[in-house]
Amino acid sequence: MKFDICSVFILQGFFLIIGVILRVKIPPINDLWGYKTRRASRDAETWKYANKLFAILLIIISLTLMVIGSILLICKYILDVKIGFIGYLIASIVVLGALPMLITETTLAVKEKKRSQK
């Protein structure tokens, strides 16, 4: 089996999951890493909430990415389905489309949490 774009989807998923697992212990507010917005950085409680939610959503995206890669590999190498440029483009758009949703969902959740605390 050759290394191709399908394998890249699976590897990206593994790397994202490993990165999130390594972040289980959320660091204090810092300028180097984490989900950083003005709203999320206001206090330690909000920082932890935002980063924990972001990590959970990132795991979901990672798993989705791995499933897409696995389906493409099965279709291509086991079922002998020809996957052209359009197939890869659609899969990439689905994955990249999830990233803005991840950021938006986290931002809205932090905003709602702050609103409900008032």
Sequence and secondary structure as in RCSB ss.txt:
>XXXX:A:sequence
MKFDICSVFILQGFFLIIGVILRVKIPPINDLWGYKTRRASRDAETWKYANKLFAILLIIISLTLMVIGSILLIC
KYILDVKIGFIGYLIASIVVLGALPMLITETTLAVKEKKRSQK
>XXXX:A:secstr
    HHHHHHHHHHHHHHHHHHTSS   S SSSS   TTTTSSHHHHHHHHHHHHHHHHHHHHHHHHHHHHHHII
IIIS     HHHHHHHHHHHHHHHHHHHHHHHHHHHHHHHHH 
